Amino acid sequence: MVDLTVEIAGLKLKNPVMNAACPISRDADAMKQLVDNDVGGVVAKTISVKPATVPRPSMGAVDRGIARVQVLRTVRPGYVVLENTYSGSYRFIYGVLNAELWSDIPAEHYFEREYPAILDYAHKRGAVFIASIGYTPEELALLGPKCASVGVDAIEFSTHYIGRDYKPVVEAAKALREAVDIPIFAKLSPFTPDIPSLVRDLEKVGVDGIVATNTIGPALHIDIETSKPIVGGPYGYGWLSGPALKPLALAVVAQISMNTKLPVIGVGGIMRGTDAIEYFMAGASAIQICTAALIEGPIVFKRVIDEIREWLKQHGYQSILDIRGKALKYLKPEPIRVHAQPPIVDTKKCIGCGFCKQVCTYNAIEMIEAKNGRKASVSVEKCYGCGLCTSVCPTRAIHF
């Protein structure tokens, strides 16, 4: 029996999946849909002292929804070929640009209506409720106590507009810590400088956890049919979220996990349960999702929760704790190796699709005929040991 419960800064979550602060949690009605889809915690959209003036259009998919997809098709027993097809599904997007800023609804409206409406609803269904506020020390000191007085379980504070210098982040954290007694989480941007020093300083001032990371930008995407940018921000710029962000965010989560004992909530490009597993192995205790929910709807939370549970079950793990930080021991400052090491082909797993040959820029892989179909063969003389083939093999037949 897999146990998905986790505890973060004294908060007990029935599962480690939450939404990120974004349009999918703009008000109580929207947040109730997230709770109905089994999230362990719900995070309200970020508010500030003054409502934002949001540029329109405020969001757009980086891909128009027509993506080339390579699928495997069995021609006859032992022979599998790669075919190119095209899909109109937005599930193949590279990311989403947004010019959303923070909420354009007055903060007092949240305190008087939205927060009270979602709090009881979430608690009765076993979910915790987290407010999100920003941005300056003065704003946090003003908004924090109001959030606490309503009864929120914790406060996440965004550092998105504080700047690249990390000292103002610590000052903001200190101001909020002095203003409230409930758990507070700092949400960091991926390019925050000197993250090891920052998280240690945040721990010293009493921050209870780190959320990593926010979106990246400025970024631009142009609709080539109109020559116009897809979002309405200044110069057409927006902030990028989605799959393209995941490798950056994972690196930040791992870096934080190696430099503090504070719990980390990973966010950025989580579209599937296996994405969440990566975050857990990098040290995250929980995860947040935004882009996948924007594209797929609130049902994505149930799907990801089920996929996490199933992966743990299939791999013989009993809880998130069993895999949390599992990859950190392999993240060393020195290179793994600097010499070529050809990969090994497990011919029992190889299905002869030829994908490894297709991506080998060194022409080191050939498909040879065998009794049970085509099999990949690696030339020791030509192989550079780059490893790309091992990462694209659909059956994990090629490995070091």
C-alpha positions, 0 to 999 in steps of 0.5 A, a space after each residue: 500500500 503506497 502512502 502519499 502523505 507528506 509533512 511540510 513545516 508541520 502541515 500534513 498533506 494527504 498527497 504531495 501535489 498542489 497547484 502553483 499560484 496562477 490563474 487556475 486559483 484566481 478565486 474560490 470557485 476556481 480553487 474549489 475545482 482543484 480541491 475536487 480533484 484531490 490536491 493535497 494543498 491549494 495555493 491562491 493566486 498571488 495578491 499585492 497591496 495594489 491590484 495589478 493592471 494585467 496586459 491582454 492577451 495575458 497568456 499563450 501557448 508557445 506551440 500552436 498545438 500542432 506538434 510533430 510526434 514520432 510513433 512506433 509502428 510494428 510492421 511485422 514481428 521483430 520489425 518496428 519503424 518510426 513514423 512521423 505524425 502530427 498532433 493537434 493536442 496542446 499536451 505537446 506544447 513546449 510551454 506557456 507565456 504569460 504577462 499575468 503579473 499578480 491578481 487584478 482583484 483587490 486584496 481586501 476582496 480576497 480577505 473578505 470573500 475568497 479566502 473564507 469561502 475556500 478555507 472551510 471547503 478545503 479543510 473539510 476535504 483534507 486539503 491545506 490552504 496557502 495564501 500567496 502574497 508579494 512583494 516588498 518588505 512593507 507589502 508583506 508586513 501589511 498583507 501577512 497579518 491579514 492572511 493569518 487573521 483569516 485563518 490560512 494555513 501558510 503563506 507563500 511569498 513571491 520574490 518575482 519582482 524584487 530583483 536579482 540581488 538576493 539581499 532584498 529577498 532576505 529582507 522581505 522574508 524577515 519582514 514577513 517572519 516578524 509579522 506572522 507566526 504561521 509557516 512561510 515559504 519563499 518562492 524563488 526565481 530560477 536565476 536568483 544569484 548565489 542560491 546556497 547563501 540565500 537559502 541558508 540566510 532564509 533559514 536563519 531568519 525563520 523561513 519554513 520552506 522554499 518553493 522553486 521555481 518561478 517562471 523565467 523571462 522575459 521571453 518572446 513568441 511570435 505568431 508567424 501568420 500575423 507577425 505579432 507577439 502572442 501576449 500583450 506585455 511590453 514589447 510582447 514579452 512574457 514569462 515562460 512556464 511549462 516543460 522547457 522550464 523543468 531542467 532549470 527548476 530541477 537544478 535549483 531544487 537540487 542546489 537548495 536541497 544540498 544546502 539546507 534542511 528546509 523542505 522544498 516544494 518543486 514547481 516548473 514543467 510538471 506535466 506527468 507523474 514521472 516529472 514529479 518523481 524527478 523533483 522528489 529525487 532532487 530533494 523536493 518534498 512536494 510539487 506544484 503544477 500550473 501549466 499542465 492544468 492551464 492546458 488540460 484542466 483541473 483533472 490533471 491533478 488526479 491524473 498526476 497523483 495516480 501516476 505518482 502512486 502507480 510509479 511508486 508501486 511498480 518500483 517497490 516504494 512505500 512513500 515519497 520519503 523513500 525516494 526523496 533526495 535519492 539522486 543527490 548522492 550522484 550530483 558531484 562537482 566533478 565530471 562523471 568521466 571525460 573519456 568515451 565509453 560506448 553504451 551497452 545494447 540489451 538485445 532482449 529489450 531492443 525492438 529495432 526501432 532505429 531511433 538511436 541510429 537516427 540521433 547518433 551524430 557520430 554515425 556509430 550505430 547501425 541496425 543489424 539483422 538478427 534472428 528475432 528482428 533488427 537490433 542496434 549495434 554500437 561501433 566502439 571506434 566511432 562512439 563518442 560516448 555522448 549518451 544521447 542514444 541512451 536517453 531516447 531509447 523507448 525501451 531503455 535497451 541502451 545504457 552505460 
